[in-house]
Each structure stands twice: as C-alpha cells, then as structure tokens.
Amino acid sequence: MRTTMQPVNMLEAKSSLSRLVDALERGVESEIVIARNGKPAARLVPLGPPAAGPRLGVAKGMFKLPESIDTDNPAVASLFNGEDG
C-alpha cells in the first residue's frame, strides 16, 4: 500500500534520509514532502524504471544478408579447428 506521509521537517529529513529513501524504494511511501519552517519546500519521490537501451534492429537495411548464411559452415568450422579450410 503506497501512502503519502505527513511532511518531514528538514532536520528529520537530514538525519533519516536513508530510512526515507528506503521507504520510497520499497513502495511503502509514494512521496515524501520535506518542510522548512513548517512550509513544504521539496518533494522526495522514487525514480521510475531506467530507460531502455538501444533497441535491436538499429542496423536494419544497412547490409544485405546472403540467401543462406549456413553455406560456409564447413569452412568456418575448419578455421576454428586450426585447419586450412
């Protein structure tokens, strides 16, 4: 259950930052408001999941694939085995 806790004063936030971040990471809190002199000054929220990296297929159309990529398998295998192929 994600909740929004009561505002945390600046001194408490400084002394218990690790605990506050842990509550966000575990999903116990959805956000934490940090107050200065009783007035909301900042909001601590969890980061979303990391952005996905580059997608596969970025080279699509940049080279031509032969009809059968298995044609040269015997020659490639012989090179791996130290033969002259």
Biopython code that builds the backbone (N, CA, C, O; Angstrom):
import numpy as np
from Bio.PDB.StructureBuilder import StructureBuilder

atoms = [
    (1, "MET", "N", (0.849, -1.179, 0.000)),
    (1, "MET", "CA", (0.000, 0.000, 0.000)),
    (1, "MET", "C", (0.896, 1.245, 0.000)),
    (1, "MET", "O", (1.692, 1.440, 0.919)),
    (2, "ARG", "N", (0.766, 2.059, -1.005)),
    (2, "ARG", "CA", (1.568, 3.266, -1.089)),
    (2, "ARG", "C", (0.789, 4.420, -0.489)),
    (2, "ARG", "O", (-0.389, 4.621, -0.784)),
    (3, "THR", "N", (1.462, 5.161, 0.348)),
    (3, "THR", "CA", (0.819, 6.286, 1.007)),
    (3, "THR", "C", (1.684, 7.522, 0.846)),
    (3, "THR", "O", (2.827, 7.446, 0.394)),
    (4, "THR", "N", (1.129, 8.650, 1.219)),
    (4, "THR", "CA", (1.896, 9.878, 1.297)),
    (4, "THR", "C", (1.947, 10.257, 2.758)),
    (4, "THR", "O", (0.916, 10.523, 3.375)),
    (5, "MET", "N", (3.146, 10.281, 3.315)),
    (5, "MET", "CA", (3.279, 10.550, 4.734)),
    (5, "MET", "C", (3.160, 12.038, 5.014)),
    (5, "MET", "O", (3.222, 12.865, 4.105)),
    (6, "GLN", "N", (2.989, 12.361, 6.280)),
    (6, "GLN", "CA", (2.953, 13.756, 6.708)),
    (6, "GLN", "C", (4.295, 14.406, 6.370)),
    (6, "GLN", "O", (5.312, 13.714, 6.318)),
    (7, "PRO", "N", (4.316, 15.706, 6.140)),
    (7, "PRO", "CA", (5.586, 16.376, 5.840)),
    (7, "PRO", "C", (6.634, 16.106, 6.920)),
    (7, "PRO", "O", (6.321, 16.017, 8.107)),
    (8, "VAL", "N", (7.866, 15.981, 6.481)),
    (8, "VAL", "CA", (9.006, 15.733, 7.361)),
    (8, "VAL", "C", (9.798, 17.028, 7.436)),
    (8, "VAL", "O", (10.084, 17.646, 6.410)),
    (9, "ASN", "N", (10.157, 17.446, 8.662)),
    (9, "ASN", "CA", (10.923, 18.692, 8.742)),
    (9, "ASN", "C", (12.352, 18.461, 8.257)),
    (9, "ASN", "O", (12.820, 17.324, 8.197)),
    (10, "MET", "N", (13.025, 19.529, 7.918)),
    (10, "MET", "CA", (14.347, 19.476, 7.315)),
    (10, "MET", "C", (15.349, 18.713, 8.188)),
    (10, "MET", "O", (16.109, 17.892, 7.675)),
    (11, "LEU", "N", (15.358, 18.969, 9.471)),
    (11, "LEU", "CA", (16.304, 18.308, 10.363)),
    (11, "LEU", "C", (16.065, 16.804, 10.389)),
    (11, "LEU", "O", (17.016, 16.025, 10.328)),
    (12, "GLU", "N", (14.807, 16.388, 10.479)),
    (12, "GLU", "CA", (14.492, 14.960, 10.473)),
    (12, "GLU", "C", (14.879, 14.328, 9.143)),
    (12, "GLU", "O", (15.403, 13.215, 9.115)),
    (13, "ALA", "N", (14.626, 15.030, 8.040)),
    (13, "ALA", "CA", (14.979, 14.502, 6.722)),
    (13, "ALA", "C", (16.488, 14.310, 6.604)),
    (13, "ALA", "O", (16.950, 13.314, 6.046)),
    (14, "LYS", "N", (17.252, 15.263, 7.129)),
    (14, "LYS", "CA", (18.710, 15.151, 7.071)),
    (14, "LYS", "C", (19.207, 13.975, 7.891)),
    (14, "LYS", "O", (20.122, 13.269, 7.468)),
    (15, "SER", "N", (18.621, 13.757, 9.052)),
    (15, "SER", "CA", (19.114, 12.701, 9.930)),
    (15, "SER", "C", (18.569, 11.321, 9.575)),
    (15, "SER", "O", (19.116, 10.315, 10.026)),
    (16, "SER", "N", (17.507, 11.250, 8.780)),
    (16, "SER", "CA", (16.935, 9.937, 8.458)),
    (16, "SER", "C", (16.737, 9.751, 6.954)),
    (16, "SER", "O", (15.808, 9.064, 6.528)),
    (17, "LEU", "N", (17.604, 10.360, 6.158)),
    (17, "LEU", "CA", (17.459, 10.277, 4.702)),
    (17, "LEU", "C", (17.474, 8.834, 4.214)),
    (17, "LEU", "O", (16.672, 8.464, 3.357)),
    (18, "SER", "N", (18.370, 8.022, 4.744)),
    (18, "SER", "CA", (18.460, 6.634, 4.316)),
    (18, "SER", "C", (17.144, 5.898, 4.554)),
    (18, "SER", "O", (16.694, 5.151, 3.685)),
    (19, "ARG", "N", (16.531, 6.093, 5.694)),
    (19, "ARG", "CA", (15.251, 5.451, 6.018)),
    (19, "ARG", "C", (14.144, 5.945, 5.090)),
    (19, "ARG", "O", (13.300, 5.161, 4.658)),
    (20, "LEU", "N", (14.147, 7.233, 4.785)),
    (20, "LEU", "CA", (13.123, 7.798, 3.902)),
    (20, "LEU", "C", (13.257, 7.235, 2.486)),
    (20, "LEU", "O", (12.261, 6.858, 1.868)),
    (21, "VAL", "N", (14.485, 7.180, 1.978)),
    (21, "VAL", "CA", (14.708, 6.636, 0.630)),
    (21, "VAL", "C", (14.327, 5.162, 0.599)),
    (21, "VAL", "O", (13.748, 4.691, -0.380)),
    (22, "ASP", "N", (14.646, 4.439, 1.652)),
    (22, "ASP", "CA", (14.281, 3.025, 1.731)),
    (22, "ASP", "C", (12.764, 2.853, 1.638)),
    (22, "ASP", "O", (12.286, 1.953, 0.947)),
    (23, "ALA", "N", (12.010, 3.701, 2.320)),
    (23, "ALA", "CA", (10.537, 3.626, 2.278)),
    (23, "ALA", "C", (10.028, 3.869, 0.867)),
    (23, "ALA", "O", (9.055, 3.247, 0.443)),
    (24, "LEU", "N", (10.675, 4.763, 0.141)),
    (24, "LEU", "CA", (10.281, 5.020, -1.249)),
    (24, "LEU", "C", (10.604, 3.815, -2.135)),
    (24, "LEU", "O", (9.782, 3.392, -2.948)),
    (25, "GLU", "N", (11.803, 3.275, -1.969)),
    (25, "GLU", "CA", (12.218, 2.136, -2.797)),
    (25, "GLU", "C", (11.347, 0.911, -2.568)),
    (25, "GLU", "O", (11.065, 0.174, -3.513)),
    (26, "ARG", "N", (10.918, 0.682, -1.344)),
    (26, "ARG", "CA", (10.074, -0.482, -1.034)),
    (26, "ARG", "C", (8.617, -0.245, -1.407)),
    (26, "ARG", "O", (7.810, -1.173, -1.355)),
    (27, "GLY", "N", (8.271, 0.972, -1.780)),
    (27, "GLY", "CA", (6.891, 1.266, -2.154)),
    (27, "GLY", "C", (5.986, 1.546, -0.973)),
    (27, "GLY", "O", (4.769, 1.628, -1.138)),
    (28, "VAL", "N", (6.562, 1.697, 0.238)),
    (28, "VAL", "CA", (5.762, 1.997, 1.424)),
    (28, "VAL", "C", (5.213, 3.414, 1.315)),
    (28, "VAL", "O", (4.080, 3.681, 1.716)),
    (29, "GLU", "N", (6.013, 4.312, 0.775)),
    (29, "GLU", "CA", (5.595, 5.704, 0.561)),
    (29, "GLU", "C", (5.673, 6.028, -0.918)),
    (29, "GLU", "O", (6.578, 5.558, -1.608)),
    (30, "SER", "N", (4.741, 6.821, -1.413)),
    (30, "SER", "CA", (4.774, 7.228, -2.819)),
    (30, "SER", "C", (5.526, 8.541, -2.996)),
    (30, "SER", "O", (6.066, 8.813, -4.069)),
    (31, "GLU", "N", (5.561, 9.342, -1.957)),
    (31, "GLU", "CA", (6.340, 10.575, -1.968)),
    (31, "GLU", "C", (6.524, 11.043, -0.535)),
    (31, "GLU", "O", (5.758, 10.685, 0.360)),
    (32, "ILE", "N", (7.550, 11.846, -0.339)),
    (32, "ILE", "CA", (7.822, 12.410, 0.978)),
    (32, "ILE", "C", (8.020, 13.901, 0.800)),
    (32, "ILE", "O", (8.878, 14.332, 0.030)),
    (33, "VAL", "N", (7.226, 14.694, 1.514)),
    (33, "VAL", "CA", (7.331, 16.144, 1.451)),
    (33, "VAL", "C", (8.249, 16.603, 2.577)),
    (33, "VAL", "O", (8.072, 16.229, 3.736)),
    (34, "ILE", "N", (9.227, 17.415, 2.213)),
    (34, "ILE", "CA", (10.164, 17.954, 3.194)),
    (34, "ILE", "C", (9.801, 19.413, 3.422)),
    (34, "ILE", "O", (9.671, 20.199, 2.484)),
    (35, "ALA", "N", (9.641, 19.751, 4.695)),
    (35, "ALA", "CA", (9.209, 21.104, 5.051)),
    (35, "ALA", "C", (10.348, 21.882, 5.703)),
    (35, "ALA", "O", (11.190, 21.322, 6.405)),
    (36, "ARG", "N", (10.346, 23.177, 5.452)),
    (36, "ARG", "CA", (11.272, 24.093, 6.112)),
    (36, "ARG", "C", (10.414, 25.117, 6.852)),
    (36, "ARG", "O", (9.577, 25.794, 6.255)),
    (37, "ASN", "N", (10.633, 25.216, 8.143)),
    (37, "ASN", "CA", (9.842, 26.132, 8.973)),
    (37, "ASN", "C", (8.343, 25.870, 8.848)),
    (37, "ASN", "O", (7.535, 26.799, 8.845)),
    (38, "GLY", "N", (7.984, 24.581, 8.745)),
    (38, "GLY", "CA", (6.578, 24.204, 8.686)),
    (38, "GLY", "C", (5.920, 24.361, 7.331)),
    (38, "GLY", "O", (4.737, 24.055, 7.186)),
    (39, "LYS", "N", (6.665, 24.836, 6.321)),
    (39, "LYS", "CA", (6.095, 25.028, 4.972)),
    (39, "LYS", "C", (6.749, 24.036, 4.007)),
    (39, "LYS", "O", (7.971, 23.884, 4.006)),
    (40, "PRO", "N", (5.939, 23.361, 3.188)),
    (40, "PRO", "CA", (6.512, 22.415, 2.221)),
    (40, "PRO", "C", (7.556, 23.105, 1.336)),
    (40, "PRO", "O", (7.311, 24.173, 0.776)),
    (41, "ALA", "N", (8.733, 22.462, 1.223)),
    (41, "ALA", "CA", (9.817, 23.061, 0.446)),
    (41, "ALA", "C", (10.291, 22.150, -0.684)),
    (41, "ALA", "O", (10.775, 22.631, -1.708)),
    (42, "ALA", "N", (10.153, 20.843, -0.502)),
    (42, "ALA", "CA", (10.641, 19.905, -1.512)),
    (42, "ALA", "C", (9.840, 18.615, -1.430)),
    (42, "ALA", "O", (9.182, 18.322, -0.432)),
    (43, "ARG", "N", (9.921, 17.867, -2.502)),
    (43, "ARG", "CA", (9.224, 16.588, -2.555)),
    (43, "ARG", "C", (10.222, 15.521, -2.969)),
    (43, "ARG", "O", (10.922, 15.676, -3.970)),
    (44, "LEU", "N", (10.291, 14.452, -2.212)),
    (44, "LEU", "CA", (11.167, 13.322, -2.500)),
    (44, "LEU", "C", (10.302, 12.216, -3.087)),
    (44, "LEU", "O", (9.372, 11.740, -2.437)),
    (45, "VAL", "N", (10.604, 11.810, -4.311)),
    (45, "VAL", "CA", (9.809, 10.779, -4.989)),
    (45, "VAL", "C", (10.744, 9.704, -5.537)),
    (45, "VAL", "O", (11.909, 9.990, -5.815)),
    (46, "PRO", "N", (10.256, 8.475, -5.696)),
    (46, "PRO", "CA", (11.105, 7.426, -6.267)),
    (46, "PRO", "C", (11.298, 7.653, -7.764)),
    (46, "PRO", "O", (10.426, 8.192, -8.444)),
    (47, "LEU", "N", (12.449, 7.234, -8.255)),
    (47, "LEU", "CA", (12.682, 7.287, -9.693)),
    (47, "LEU", "C", (11.937, 6.146, -10.352)),
    (47, "LEU", "O", (11.721, 5.100, -9.741)),
    (48, "GLY", "N", (11.550, 6.346, -11.582)),
    (48, "GLY", "CA", (10.908, 5.280, -12.334)),
    (48, "GLY", "C", (11.950, 4.275, -12.800)),
    (48, "GLY", "O", (13.137, 4.436, -12.515)),
    (49, "PRO", "N", (11.523, 3.248, -13.506)),
    (49, "PRO", "CA", (12.493, 2.271, -14.009)),
    (49, "PRO", "C", (13.442, 2.935, -14.997)),
    (49, "PRO", "O", (13.068, 3.903, -15.659)),
    (50, "PRO", "N", (14.665, 2.425, -15.103)),
    (50, "PRO", "CA", (15.619, 3.025, -16.033)),
    (50, "PRO", "C", (15.123, 2.929, -17.471)),
    (50, "PRO", "O", (14.424, 1.987, -17.847)),
    (51, "ALA", "N", (15.493, 3.904, -18.244)),
    (51, "ALA", "CA", (15.102, 3.906, -19.652)),
    (51, "ALA", "C", (15.745, 2.721, -20.363)),
    (51, "ALA", "O", (16.882, 2.348, -20.073)),
    (52, "ALA", "N", (15.009, 2.141, -21.289)),
    (52, "ALA", "CA", (15.535, 1.012, -22.053)),
    (52, "ALA", "C", (16.677, 1.486, -22.933)),
    (52, "ALA", "O", (16.686, 2.626, -23.399)),
    (53, "GLY", "N", (17.632, 0.610, -23.156)),
    (53, "GLY", "CA", (18.765, 0.919, -24.022)),
    (53, "GLY", "C", (18.346, 0.903, -25.485)),
    (53, "GLY", "O", (17.163, 0.791, -25.807)),
    (54, "PRO", "N", (19.331, 1.018, -26.359)),
    (54, "PRO", "CA", (19.015, 0.994, -27.792)),
    (54, "PRO", "C", (18.302, -0.300, -28.167)),
    (54, "PRO", "O", (18.623, -1.369, -27.649)),
    (55, "ARG", "N", (17.362, -0.196, -29.044)),
    (55, "ARG", "CA", (16.583, -1.364, -29.464)),
    (55, "ARG", "C", (17.329, -2.149, -30.516)),
    (55, "ARG", "O", (18.086, -1.597, -31.315)),
    (56, "LEU", "N", (17.099, -3.459, -30.499)),
    (56, "LEU", "CA", (17.681, -4.311, -31.528)),
    (56, "LEU", "C", (17.091, -3.928, -32.874)),
    (56, "LEU", "O", (15.956, -3.459, -32.951)),
    (57, "GLY", "N", (17.840, -4.123, -33.903)),
    (57, "GLY", "CA", (17.353, -3.821, -35.236)),
    (57, "GLY", "C", (17.744, -2.438, -35.726)),
    (57, "GLY", "O", (17.248, -1.980, -36.755)),
    (58, "VAL", "N", (18.627, -1.770, -35.000)),
    (58, "VAL", "CA", (19.006, -0.414, -35.415)),
    (58, "VAL", "C", (19.791, -0.427, -36.720)),
    (58, "VAL", "O", (19.907, 0.612, -37.371)),
    (59, "ALA", "N", (20.336, -1.582, -37.120)),
    (59, "ALA", "CA", (21.102, -1.668, -38.369)),
    (59, "ALA", "C", (20.258, -2.227, -39.513)),
    (59, "ALA", "O", (20.787, -2.538, -40.581)),
    (60, "LYS", "N", (18.969, -2.351, -39.297)),
    (60, "LYS", "CA", (18.094, -2.923, -40.318)),
    (60, "LYS", "C", (18.242, -2.153, -41.627)),
    (60, "LYS", "O", (18.152, -0.925, -41.660)),
    (61, "GLY", "N", (18.474, -2.911, -42.713)),
    (61, "GLY", "CA", (18.600, -2.315, -44.030)),
    (61, "GLY", "C", (19.996, -1.779, -44.339)),
    (61, "GLY", "O", (20.220, -1.271, -45.437)),
    (62, "MET", "N", (20.933, -1.877, -43.410)),
    (62, "MET", "CA", (22.269, -1.324, -43.633)),
    (62, "MET", "C", (23.214, -2.333, -44.292)),
    (62, "MET", "O", (24.289, -1.949, -44.752)),
    (63, "PHE", "N", (22.841, -3.594, -44.345)),
    (63, "PHE", "CA", (23.666, -4.592, -45.019)),
    (63, "PHE", "C", (22.756, -5.667, -45.579)),
    (63, "PHE", "O", (21.604, -5.806, -45.169)),
    (64, "LYS", "N", (23.293, -6.421, -46.522)),
    (64, "LYS", "CA", (22.494, -7.457, -47.177)),
    (64, "LYS", "C", (22.913, -8.823, -46.652)),
    (64, "LYS", "O", (24.095, -9.165, -46.657)),
    (65, "LEU", "N", (21.944, -9.592, -46.203)),
    (65, "LEU", "CA", (22.171, -10.934, -45.695)),
    (65, "LEU", "C", (22.089, -11.920, -46.852)),
    (65, "LEU", "O", (21.141, -11.872, -47.636)),
    (66, "PRO", "N", (23.073, -12.819, -46.970)),
    (66, "PRO", "CA", (23.012, -13.795, -48.076)),
    (66, "PRO", "C", (21.809, -14.724, -47.922)),
    (66, "PRO", "O", (21.234, -14.849, -46.841)),
    (67, "GLU", "N", (21.448, -15.364, -49.019)),
    (67, "GLU", "CA", (20.298, -16.280, -49.020)),
    (67, "GLU", "C", (20.451, -17.356, -47.946)),
    (67, "GLU", "O", (19.498, -17.658, -47.227)),
    (68, "SER", "N", (21.648, -17.935, -47.839)),
    (68, "SER", "CA", (21.866, -18.942, -46.824)),
    (68, "SER", "C", (23.148, -18.600, -46.069)),
    (68, "SER", "O", (24.236, -18.589, -46.644)),
    (69, "ILE", "N", (23.009, -18.325, -44.794)),
    (69, "ILE", "CA", (24.189, -17.982, -44.004)),
    (69, "ILE", "C", (24.924, -19.245, -43.558)),
    (69, "ILE", "O", (25.980, -19.159, -42.932)),
    (70, "ASP", "N", (24.371, -20.412, -43.879)),
    (70, "ASP", "CA", (24.988, -21.671, -43.480)),
    (70, "ASP", "C", (25.893, -22.268, -44.554)),
    (70, "ASP", "O", (26.520, -23.301, -44.318)),
    (71, "THR", "N", (25.974, -21.642, -45.725)),
    (71, "THR", "CA", (26.737, -22.187, -46.842)),
    (71, "THR", "C", (28.197, -22.436, -46.471)),
    (71, "THR", "O", (28.764, -23.459, -46.854)),
    (72, "ASP", "N", (28.803, -21.523, -45.741)),
    (72, "ASP", "CA", (30.229, -21.614, -45.430)),
    (72, "ASP", "C", (30.526, -22.264, -44.076)),
    (72, "ASP", "O", (31.652, -22.167, -43.588)),
    (73, "ASN", "N", (29.547, -22.919, -43.466)),
    (73, "ASN", "CA", (29.762, -23.541, -42.150)),
    (73, "ASN", "C", (30.948, -24.501, -42.119)),
    (73, "ASN", "O", (31.730, -24.443, -41.171)),
    (74, "PRO", "N", (31.123, -25.386, -43.109)),
    (74, "PRO", "CA", (32.275, -26.297, -43.058)),
    (74, "PRO", "C", (33.617, -25.537, -43.067)),
    (74, "PRO", "O", (34.541, -25.910, -42.345)),
    (75, "ALA", "N", (33.720, -24.498, -43.864)),
    (75, "ALA", "CA", (34.971, -23.719, -43.937)),
    (75, "ALA", "C", (35.217, -22.984, -42.610)),
    (75, "ALA", "O", (36.351, -22.929, -42.134)),
    (76, "VAL", "N", (34.180, -22.434, -42.029)),
    (76, "VAL", "CA", (34.322, -21.738, -40.756)),
    (76, "VAL", "C", (34.708, -22.716, -39.656)),
    (76, "VAL", "O", (35.556, -22.402, -38.820)),
    (77, "ALA", "N", (34.097, -23.900, -39.645)),
    (77, "ALA", "CA", (34.428, -24.908, -38.643)),
    (77, "ALA", "C", (35.878, -25.341, -38.778)),
    (77, "ALA", "O", (36.554, -25.541, -37.769)),
    (78, "SER", "N", (36.361, -25.488, -39.984)),
    (78, "SER", "CA", (37.751, -25.918, -40.165)),
    (78, "SER", "C", (38.714, -24.835, -39.693)),
    (78, "SER", "O", (39.776, -25.160, -39.163)),
    (79, "LEU", "N", (38.377, -23.557, -39.871)),
    (79, "LEU", "CA", (39.217, -22.479, -39.362)),
    (79, "LEU", "C", (39.266, -22.505, -37.844)),
    (79, "LEU", "O", (40.322, -22.267, -37.259)),
    (80, "PHE", "N", (38.143, -22.790, -37.197)),
    (80, "PHE", "CA", (38.125, -22.889, -35.736)),
    (80, "PHE", "C", (38.956, -24.077, -35.247)),
    (80, "PHE", "O", (39.523, -24.046, -34.155)),
    (81, "ASN", "N", (39.015, -25.108, -36.065)),
    (81, "ASN", "CA", (39.770, -26.298, -35.673)),
    (81, "ASN", "C", (41.243, -26.214, -36.076)),
    (81, "ASN", "O", (41.987, -27.175, -35.884)),
    (82, "GLY", "N", (41.669, -25.088, -36.627)),
    (82, "GLY", "CA", (43.072, -24.907, -36.998)),
    (82, "GLY", "C", (43.434, -25.541, -38.336)),
    (82, "GLY", "O", (44.612, -25.738, -38.637)),
    (83, "GLU", "N", (42.443, -25.853, -39.119)),
    (83, "GLU", "CA", (42.687, -26.457, -40.432)),
    (83, "GLU", "C", (42.723, -25.353, -41.481)),
    (83, "GLU", "O", (42.379, -24.208, -41.191)),
    (84, "ASP", "N", (43.132, -25.687, -42.680)),
    (84, "ASP", "CA", (43.244, -24.684, -43.741)),
    (84, "ASP", "C", (41.925, -24.414, -44.454)),
    (84, "ASP", "O", (41.857, -23.487, -45.262)),
    (85, "GLY", "N", (40.882, -25.182, -44.188)),
    (85, "GLY", "CA", (39.568, -24.954, -44.745)),
    (85, "GLY", "C", (39.530, -25.080, -46.195)),
    (85, "GLY", "O", (38.472, -24.912, -46.802)),
]
sb = StructureBuilder()
sb.init_structure("model")
sb.init_model(0)
sb.init_chain("A")
sb.init_seg("    ")
for serial, (resi, resn, name, xyz) in enumerate(atoms, 1):
    if name == "N":
        sb.init_residue(resn, " ", resi, " ")
    sb.init_atom(name, np.array(xyz, "f"), 0.0, 1.0, " ", f" {name:<3s}", serial, name[0])
structure = sb.get_structure()
